[in-house]
């Protein structure tokens, strides 16, 4: 078993960039794997105020 290095999609997070565009950039940079940044609305670190996307009430 080997461990491969991937990239978190945070590196390209922007309103004007699609997920597909981020994957294309990652591939051009030589990455085979990406970690999607998916926020389902109830993240533990968001609730505690430590995450980059906060739940506003």
Gaussian input, Z-matrix of N, CA and C with variables (Angstrom, degrees):
# hf/3-21g

backbone

0 1
 N
 C     1     B1
 C     2     B2     1     A1
 N     3     B3     2     A2     1     D1
 C     4     B4     3     A3     2     D2
 C     5     B5     4     A4     3     D3
 N     6     B6     5     A5     4     D4
 C     7     B7     6     A6     5     D5
 C     8     B8     7     A7     6     D6
 N     9     B9     8     A8     7     D7
 C    10    B10     9     A9     8     D8
 C    11    B11    10    A10     9     D9
 N    12    B12    11    A11    10    D10
 C    13    B13    12    A12    11    D11
 C    14    B14    13    A13    12    D12
 N    15    B15    14    A14    13    D13
 C    16    B16    15    A15    14    D14
 C    17    B17    16    A16    15    D15
 N    18    B18    17    A17    16    D16
 C    19    B19    18    A18    17    D17
 C    20    B20    19    A19    18    D18
 N    21    B21    20    A20    19    D19
 C    22    B22    21    A21    20    D20
 C    23    B23    22    A22    21    D21
 N    24    B24    23    A23    22    D22
 C    25    B25    24    A24    23    D23
 C    26    B26    25    A25    24    D24
 N    27    B27    26    A26    25    D25
 C    28    B28    27    A27    26    D26
 C    29    B29    28    A28    27    D27
 N    30    B30    29    A29    28    D28
 C    31    B31    30    A30    29    D29
 C    32    B32    31    A31    30    D30
 N    33    B33    32    A32    31    D31
 C    34    B34    33    A33    32    D32
 C    35    B35    34    A34    33    D33
 N    36    B36    35    A35    34    D34
 C    37    B37    36    A36    35    D35
 C    38    B38    37    A37    36    D36
 N    39    B39    38    A38    37    D37
 C    40    B40    39    A39    38    D38
 C    41    B41    40    A40    39    D39
 N    42    B42    41    A41    40    D40
 C    43    B43    42    A42    41    D41
 C    44    B44    43    A43    42    D42
 N    45    B45    44    A44    43    D43
 C    46    B46    45    A45    44    D44
 C    47    B47    46    A46    45    D45
 N    48    B48    47    A47    46    D46
 C    49    B49    48    A48    47    D47
 C    50    B50    49    A49    48    D48
 N    51    B51    50    A50    49    D49
 C    52    B52    51    A51    50    D50
 C    53    B53    52    A52    51    D51
 N    54    B54    53    A53    52    D52
 C    55    B55    54    A54    53    D53
 C    56    B56    55    A55    54    D54
 N    57    B57    56    A56    55    D55
 C    58    B58    57    A57    56    D56
 C    59    B59    58    A58    57    D57
 N    60    B60    59    A59    58    D58
 C    61    B61    60    A60    59    D59
 C    62    B62    61    A61    60    D60
 N    63    B63    62    A62    61    D61
 C    64    B64    63    A63    62    D62
 C    65    B65    64    A64    63    D63
 N    66    B66    65    A65    64    D64
 C    67    B67    66    A66    65    D65
 C    68    B68    67    A67    66    D66
 N    69    B69    68    A68    67    D67
 C    70    B70    69    A69    68    D68
 C    71    B71    70    A70    69    D69
 N    72    B72    71    A71    70    D70
 C    73    B73    72    A72    71    D71
 C    74    B74    73    A73    72    D72
 N    75    B75    74    A74    73    D73
 C    76    B76    75    A75    74    D74
 C    77    B77    76    A76    75    D75
 N    78    B78    77    A77    76    D76
 C    79    B79    78    A78    77    D77
 C    80    B80    79    A79    78    D78
 N    81    B81    80    A80    79    D79
 C    82    B82    81    A81    80    D80
 C    83    B83    82    A82    81    D81
 N    84    B84    83    A83    82    D82
 C    85    B85    84    A84    83    D83
 C    86    B86    85    A85    84    D84
 N    87    B87    86    A86    85    D85
 C    88    B88    87    A87    86    D86
 C    89    B89    88    A88    87    D87
 N    90    B90    89    A89    88    D88
 C    91    B91    90    A90    89    D89
 C    92    B92    91    A91    90    D90
 N    93    B93    92    A92    91    D91
 C    94    B94    93    A93    92    D92
 C    95    B95    94    A94    93    D93
 N    96    B96    95    A95    94    D94
 C    97    B97    96    A96    95    D95
 C    98    B98    97    A97    96    D96
 N    99    B99    98    A98    97    D97
 C   100   B100    99    A99    98    D98
 C   101   B101   100   A100    99    D99
 N   102   B102   101   A101   100   D100
 C   103   B103   102   A102   101   D101
 C   104   B104   103   A103   102   D102
 N   105   B105   104   A104   103   D103
 C   106   B106   105   A105   104   D104
 C   107   B107   106   A106   105   D105
 N   108   B108   107   A107   106   D106
 C   109   B109   108   A108   107   D107
 C   110   B110   109   A109   108   D108
 N   111   B111   110   A110   109   D109
 C   112   B112   111   A111   110   D110
 C   113   B113   112   A112   111   D111
 N   114   B114   113   A113   112   D112
 C   115   B115   114   A114   113   D113
 C   116   B116   115   A115   114   D114
 N   117   B117   116   A116   115   D115
 C   118   B118   117   A117   116   D116
 C   119   B119   118   A118   117   D117
 N   120   B120   119   A119   118   D118
 C   121   B121   120   A120   119   D119
 C   122   B122   121   A121   120   D120
 N   123   B123   122   A122   121   D121
 C   124   B124   123   A123   122   D122
 C   125   B125   124   A124   123   D123
 N   126   B126   125   A125   124   D124
 C   127   B127   126   A126   125   D125
 C   128   B128   127   A127   126   D126
 N   129   B129   128   A128   127   D127
 C   130   B130   129   A129   128   D128
 C   131   B131   130   A130   129   D129
 N   132   B132   131   A131   130   D130
 C   133   B133   132   A132   131   D131
 C   134   B134   133   A133   132   D132
 N   135   B135   134   A134   133   D133
 C   136   B136   135   A135   134   D134
 C   137   B137   136   A136   135   D135
 N   138   B138   137   A137   136   D136
 C   139   B139   138   A138   137   D137
 C   140   B140   139   A139   138   D138
 N   141   B141   140   A140   139   D139
 C   142   B142   141   A141   140   D140
 C   143   B143   142   A142   141   D141
 N   144   B144   143   A143   142   D142
 C   145   B145   144   A144   143   D143
 C   146   B146   145   A145   144   D144
 N   147   B147   146   A146   145   D145
 C   148   B148   147   A147   146   D146
 C   149   B149   148   A148   147   D147
 N   150   B150   149   A149   148   D148
 C   151   B151   150   A150   149   D149
 C   152   B152   151   A151   150   D150
 N   153   B153   152   A152   151   D151
 C   154   B154   153   A153   152   D152
 C   155   B155   154   A154   153   D153
 N   156   B156   155   A155   154   D154
 C   157   B157   156   A156   155   D155
 C   158   B158   157   A157   156   D156
 N   159   B159   158   A158   157   D157
 C   160   B160   159   A159   158   D158
 C   161   B161   160   A160   159   D159
 N   162   B162   161   A161   160   D160
 C   163   B163   162   A162   161   D161
 C   164   B164   163   A163   162   D162
 N   165   B165   164   A164   163   D163
 C   166   B166   165   A165   164   D164
 C   167   B167   166   A166   165   D165
 N   168   B168   167   A167   166   D166
 C   169   B169   168   A168   167   D167
 C   170   B170   169   A169   168   D168

   B1=1.4489
   B2=1.5291
   B3=1.3002
   B4=1.4645
   B5=1.5232
   B6=1.2905
   B7=1.4632
   B8=1.5177
   B9=1.3055
   B10=1.4615
   B11=1.5273
   B12=1.3010
   B13=1.4573
   B14=1.5214
   B15=1.3171
   B16=1.4606
   B17=1.5139
   B18=1.3108
   B19=1.4606
   B20=1.5240
   B21=1.3268
   B22=1.4609
   B23=1.5238
   B24=1.3108
   B25=1.4640
   B26=1.5250
   B27=1.3309
   B28=1.4608
   B29=1.5263
   B30=1.3171
   B31=1.4580
   B32=1.5247
   B33=1.3199
   B34=1.4644
   B35=1.5196
   B36=1.3280
   B37=1.4716
   B38=1.5237
   B39=1.3107
   B40=1.4577
   B41=1.5194
   B42=1.3272
   B43=1.4661
   B44=1.5130
   B45=1.3200
   B46=1.4620
   B47=1.5291
   B48=1.3313
   B49=1.4626
   B50=1.5222
   B51=1.3092
   B52=1.4579
   B53=1.5288
   B54=1.3214
   B55=1.4582
   B56=1.5270
   B57=1.3276
   B58=1.4690
   B59=1.5296
   B60=1.3245
   B61=1.4698
   B62=1.5208
   B63=1.3209
   B64=1.4587
   B65=1.5172
   B66=1.3226
   B67=1.4646
   B68=1.5294
   B69=1.3267
   B70=1.4669
   B71=1.5256
   B72=1.3385
   B73=1.4656
   B74=1.5300
   B75=1.3268
   B76=1.4666
   B77=1.5316
   B78=1.3233
   B79=1.4683
   B80=1.5267
   B81=1.3319
   B82=1.4721
   B83=1.5288
   B84=1.3451
   B85=1.4624
   B86=1.5259
   B87=1.3372
   B88=1.4603
   B89=1.5176
   B90=1.3174
   B91=1.4723
   B92=1.5214
   B93=1.3392
   B94=1.4633
   B95=1.5154
   B96=1.3276
   B97=1.4601
   B98=1.5218
   B99=1.3248
   B100=1.4602
   B101=1.5237
   B102=1.3208
   B103=1.4582
   B104=1.5186
   B105=1.3400
   B106=1.4571
   B107=1.5302
   B108=1.3045
   B109=1.4572
   B110=1.5201
   B111=1.3166
   B112=1.4638
   B113=1.5122
   B114=1.3068
   B115=1.4622
   B116=1.5165
   B117=1.3259
   B118=1.4676
   B119=1.5187
   B120=1.3146
   B121=1.4631
   B122=1.5146
   B123=1.3039
   B124=1.4591
   B125=1.5252
   B126=1.2892
   B127=1.4591
   B128=1.5196
   B129=1.3196
   B130=1.4571
   B131=1.5230
   B132=1.3352
   B133=1.4617
   B134=1.5234
   B135=1.3337
   B136=1.4615
   B137=1.5189
   B138=1.3142
   B139=1.4626
   B140=1.5261
   B141=1.3305
   B142=1.4616
   B143=1.5285
   B144=1.3429
   B145=1.4551
   B146=1.5211
   B147=1.3348
   B148=1.4583
   B149=1.5216
   B150=1.3035
   B151=1.4647
   B152=1.5127
   B153=1.3009
   B154=1.4720
   B155=1.5212
   B156=1.3236
   B157=1.4706
   B158=1.5262
   B159=1.2931
   B160=1.4600
   B161=1.5159
   B162=1.3063
   B163=1.4663
   B164=1.5162
   B165=1.3001
   B166=1.4727
   B167=1.5106
   B168=1.2821
   B169=1.4771
   B170=1.4910
   A1=109.24
   A2=115.84
   A3=119.48
   A4=109.45
   A5=114.52
   A6=121.08
   A7=107.38
   A8=116.18
   A9=121.39
   A10=109.31
   A11=116.65
   A12=121.89
   A13=109.12
   A14=115.59
   A15=121.85
   A16=109.39
   A17=116.08
   A18=120.83
   A19=108.54
   A20=115.94
   A21=121.62
   A22=107.61
   A23=116.84
   A24=121.15
   A25=113.92
   A26=117.08
   A27=120.37
   A28=111.69
   A29=117.40
   A30=120.32
   A31=112.49
   A32=117.82
   A33=120.30
   A34=112.30
   A35=116.89
   A36=120.26
   A37=110.56
   A38=115.78
   A39=122.33
   A40=108.68
   A41=115.97
   A42=119.76
   A43=113.06
   A44=116.65
   A45=119.62
   A46=113.70
   A47=118.04
   A48=121.07
   A49=109.88
   A50=117.24
   A51=121.79
   A52=110.12
   A53=116.03
   A54=121.00
   A55=109.92
   A56=116.06
   A57=120.70
   A58=111.21
   A59=116.45
   A60=119.49
   A61=110.39
   A62=117.05
   A63=120.97
   A64=112.05
   A65=116.55
   A66=120.94
   A67=110.03
   A68=116.74
   A69=120.43
   A70=111.32
   A71=116.85
   A72=120.03
   A73=109.87
   A74=116.97
   A75=120.48
   A76=110.98
   A77=116.55
   A78=120.55
   A79=110.78
   A80=116.99
   A81=120.07
   A82=111.39
   A83=116.24
   A84=120.60
   A85=111.95
   A86=116.65
   A87=120.63
   A88=115.51
   A89=118.16
   A90=120.50
   A91=110.95
   A92=116.39
   A93=122.27
   A94=111.28
   A95=116.91
   A96=121.78
   A97=110.54
   A98=115.54
   A99=121.27
   A100=108.72
   A101=115.41
   A102=122.14
   A103=106.63
   A104=117.47
   A105=119.35
   A106=110.37
   A107=116.00
   A108=120.54
   A109=106.31
   A110=116.60
   A111=121.91
   A112=108.41
   A113=116.35
   A114=121.39
   A115=107.48
   A116=116.06
   A117=119.04
   A118=113.01
   A119=116.83
   A120=120.04
   A121=114.83
   A122=118.63
   A123=120.86
   A124=110.06
   A125=117.23
   A126=121.56
   A127=109.54
   A128=117.28
   A129=122.20
   A130=111.83
   A131=116.95
   A132=119.03
   A133=112.22
   A134=117.94
   A135=120.65
   A136=110.03
   A137=115.64
   A138=120.68
   A139=111.13
   A140=116.59
   A141=121.03
   A142=112.14
   A143=117.16
   A144=120.89
   A145=114.95
   A146=117.99
   A147=121.28
   A148=114.19
   A149=118.92
   A150=122.13
   A151=108.66
   A152=118.31
   A153=121.38
   A154=112.20
   A155=118.40
   A156=119.56
   A157=107.20
   A158=115.17
   A159=120.67
   A160=110.64
   A161=116.21
   A162=121.54
   A163=107.87
   A164=116.73
   A165=121.86
   A166=109.32
   A167=117.12
   A168=122.04
   A169=110.82
   D1=133.49
   D2=177.36
   D3=-122.50
   D4=158.10
   D5=177.98
   D6=-108.17
   D7=128.48
   D8=178.84
   D9=-106.87
   D10=149.10
   D11=179.73
   D12=-88.19
   D13=133.84
   D14=175.11
   D15=-122.85
   D16=-176.89
   D17=179.67
   D18=-128.19
   D19=139.41
   D20=175.18
   D21=-79.51
   D22=137.07
   D23=-175.77
   D24=-68.17
   D25=-0.85
   D26=174.99
   D27=-60.50
   D28=-24.60
   D29=-175.50
   D30=-63.88
   D31=-17.42
   D32=-177.04
   D33=-128.32
   D34=13.65
   D35=-177.13
   D36=-61.05
   D37=121.45
   D38=-179.01
   D39=-163.55
   D40=148.37
   D41=179.41
   D42=-61.58
   D43=-32.89
   D44=-174.81
   D45=-94.23
   D46=7.88
   D47=178.80
   D48=-117.63
   D49=132.89
   D50=178.55
   D51=-84.51
   D52=165.89
   D53=175.62
   D54=-59.73
   D55=-42.65
   D56=179.80
   D57=-60.17
   D58=-39.61
   D59=178.28
   D60=-63.59
   D61=-38.79
   D62=177.86
   D63=-64.27
   D64=-40.97
   D65=178.46
   D66=-64.55
   D67=-40.43
   D68=178.47
   D69=-62.44
   D70=-42.89
   D71=178.98
   D72=-64.72
   D73=-43.90
   D74=178.82
   D75=-59.08
   D76=-41.64
   D77=178.64
   D78=-64.04
   D79=-42.33
   D80=178.32
   D81=-62.86
   D82=-30.59
   D83=178.55
   D84=-79.70
   D85=-5.71
   D86=175.58
   D87=101.98
   D88=5.10
   D89=179.72
   D90=-81.47
   D91=137.89
   D92=173.83
   D93=-94.05
   D94=-22.19
   D95=-174.42
   D96=-128.89
   D97=143.45
   D98=174.15
   D99=-127.57
   D100=153.35
   D101=174.30
   D102=-110.72
   D103=108.19
   D104=-179.75
   D105=-64.50
   D106=144.90
   D107=174.92
   D108=-98.75
   D109=99.97
   D110=-177.12
   D111=-113.62
   D112=123.96
   D113=178.87
   D114=-110.21
   D115=117.59
   D116=-177.71
   D117=-94.18
   D118=4.04
   D119=175.18
   D120=98.64
   D121=-14.59
   D122=-179.22
   D123=-134.86
   D124=65.00
   D125=179.56
   D126=-90.04
   D127=136.94
   D128=-178.24
   D129=-57.54
   D130=-46.36
   D131=-179.29
   D132=-68.70
   D133=-28.90
   D134=174.78
   D135=-65.29
   D136=-44.32
   D137=179.80
   D138=-59.59
   D139=-35.35
   D140=-178.90
   D141=-84.68
   D142=-7.77
   D143=178.38
   D144=86.38
   D145=15.69
   D146=-176.69
   D147=-107.70
   D148=4.10
   D149=-174.46
   D150=-106.75
   D151=157.09
   D152=-177.19
   D153=-69.36
   D154=-19.73
   D155=176.09
   D156=-116.27
   D157=119.32
   D158=-174.79
   D159=-105.18
   D160=145.70
   D161=175.05
   D162=-85.39
   D163=120.12
   D164=179.87
   D165=-95.12
   D166=133.88
   D167=176.70
   D168=-116.66

